[in-house]
């Protein structure tokens, strides 16, 4: 039986899903597709950015409730949530650490559990060093991404690339 881990960089995946007219990224349906026949899907990791609230009690409470609801929905879909709190910058903007947190969590888990494949739903070149390291350890990575958005260094590191649009159209808007 082939062992796989699925890691999802949720924010860009949600953007692609919305571009295709879907309300959300269908984590459970993607998990079912990845699991397929003869596959042991060991774990599913999903980043969830915790937005920075305005500096008032109502905004803080609303942010907390929204984060908790989405976290529970992802867990109900079979995912392990990787919390990625955003930070306010001095210029008023925000910085989120979701890529770094997903890299650390995925690399650590993959080196412990030793799957045959990592299925990475992401397109950012920040993931390429992790994919190269996993490849050096004998763990192949299949990348789910829009080919036109995929960073060239991640494409070179990947074992294969699967078009995310095709996958989302195949599974539809199902949970």
C-alpha positions in Angstrom: 0.0 0.0 0.0 1.3 3.5 -0.9 1.5 5.9 2.0 0.8 9.6 1.4 0.6 12.9 3.3 -1.5 15.7 2.0 -0.4 19.3 2.8 -2.6 22.2 1.7 -1.6 25.9 1.6 -5.3 26.9 2.1 -5.3 30.6 1.2 -4.2 30.3 -2.4 -6.2 27.1 -2.8 -9.4 28.9 -1.7 -8.7 31.6 -4.3 -8.5 29.0 -7.1 -11.7 27.4 -5.9 -13.5 30.7 -5.8 -12.2 31.5 -9.3 -14.0 28.3 -10.4 -17.2 29.3 -8.7 -16.9 27.1 -5.7 -17.7 28.6 -2.2 -14.7 27.0 -0.5 -11.8 24.6 -1.1 -13.3 21.1 -0.8 -10.8 19.6 1.6 -12.7 16.4 2.2 -13.3 15.7 -1.5 -9.6 16.3 -2.3 -8.6 14.0 0.6 -10.9 11.3 -0.9 -9.4 11.7 -4.3 -5.8 11.6 -3.0 -6.6 8.5 -0.9 -7.9 6.5 -3.8 -7.5 2.8 -4.2 -4.5 1.3 -2.5 -3.4 4.5 -0.7 -3.0 5.0 3.0 -3.5 8.8 3.5 -1.6 9.1 6.7 -2.3 12.8 7.5 -3.8 15.9 6.0 -2.3 19.2 7.0 -4.0 22.5 6.3 -2.8 26.0 7.1 -5.3 28.4 8.6 -4.4 32.0 8.9 -5.6 33.7 12.0 -6.3 37.3 10.9 -5.3 40.3 13.0 -8.4 41.9 14.4 -9.1 45.6 14.8 -8.2 46.9 18.2 -11.6 46.6 19.8 -13.4 43.9 21.7 -16.1 43.2 19.1 -13.6 42.7 16.3 -11.4 40.5 18.5 -14.4 38.3 19.4 -15.6 38.1 15.8 -12.2 37.1 14.6 -11.9 34.4 17.3 -15.3 32.9 16.5 -14.6 32.9 12.7 -11.2 31.2 13.2 -12.7 28.6 15.5 -15.6 27.8 13.1 -13.3 27.4 10.2 -10.9 25.3 12.2 -13.7 23.0 13.3 -15.0 22.7 9.7 -11.5 21.7 8.5 -11.1 19.2 11.3 -14.5 17.7 10.5 -13.3 17.3 6.9 -10.4 15.2 8.3 -7.6 17.8 8.3 -5.1 18.7 11.0 -5.0 22.5 11.2 -1.7 24.3 11.3 -2.5 27.6 13.0 -0.7 30.6 11.3 -1.3 33.8 13.2 -0.9 37.0 11.2 1.1 39.9 12.7 0.5 43.6 12.3 3.4 45.5 10.7 4.5 49.0 11.7 3.3 50.4 8.4 -0.2 49.1 9.2 0.0 46.1 6.9 0.0 42.4 7.9 2.5 39.5 7.6 1.4 35.9 7.8 3.6 32.9 8.4 1.5 30.2 6.8 4.1 29.0 4.3 6.8 28.7 6.9 4.6 26.9 9.4 3.4 24.5 6.7 7.0 23.8 5.6 8.1 23.0 9.2 5.1 20.9 10.1 5.1 19.0 6.8 8.9 18.3 6.8 8.9 17.2 10.4 5.9 14.9 9.9 7.2 13.4 6.7 10.7 12.7 8.1 9.0 10.9 11.1 6.3 9.0 9.2 8.2 8.3 6.0 5.4 8.3 3.4 6.1 7.3 -0.2 4.6 10.6 -1.4 3.7 14.1 -0.2 0.9 15.7 -2.1 1.4 19.4 -1.8 -1.4 21.8 -2.8 0.7 24.9 -3.2 2.5 26.9 -5.9 4.9 29.1 -4.0 8.6 28.7 -4.5 9.1 28.9 -0.7 8.2 25.2 -0.7 10.9 24.1 -3.1 13.7 23.6 -0.5 11.4 21.3 1.5 10.5 19.4 -1.6 14.2 19.0 -2.5 15.0 17.8 1.1 12.2 15.3 0.9 13.4 14.1 -2.5 16.9 13.6 -1.0 15.2 11.4 1.7 13.4 9.3 -1.0 10.0 10.9 -0.5 8.4 12.0 -3.8 6.2 15.1 -4.0 3.2 15.6 -6.2 2.3 19.2 -6.5 -1.3 20.3 -7.0 -1.3 23.8 -8.5 -2.3 25.9 -11.5 0.6 25.4 -13.9 0.7 29.0 -14.8 1.0 30.0 -11.1 3.6 27.4 -10.2 7.0 28.7 -9.3 9.7 27.3 -11.6 11.9 26.1 -8.7 9.0 24.2 -7.2 8.2 22.6 -10.5 11.8 21.4 -10.9 11.8 19.9 -7.4 8.5 18.1 -7.8 8.1 14.5 -8.9 5.0 15.5 -10.8 2.6 18.4 -11.2 -1.2 17.9 -11.2 -3.4 20.8 -12.5 -5.5 22.0 -9.5 -8.2 23.3 -11.8 -8.7 19.9 -13.2 -8.9 18.3 -9.7 -11.4 20.9 -8.4 -13.6 20.5 -11.5 -13.5 16.7 -10.9 -14.5 16.8 -7.3 -16.9 19.8 -7.7 -17.9 21.9 -4.7 -18.5 18.9 -2.4 -17.1 19.0 1.1 
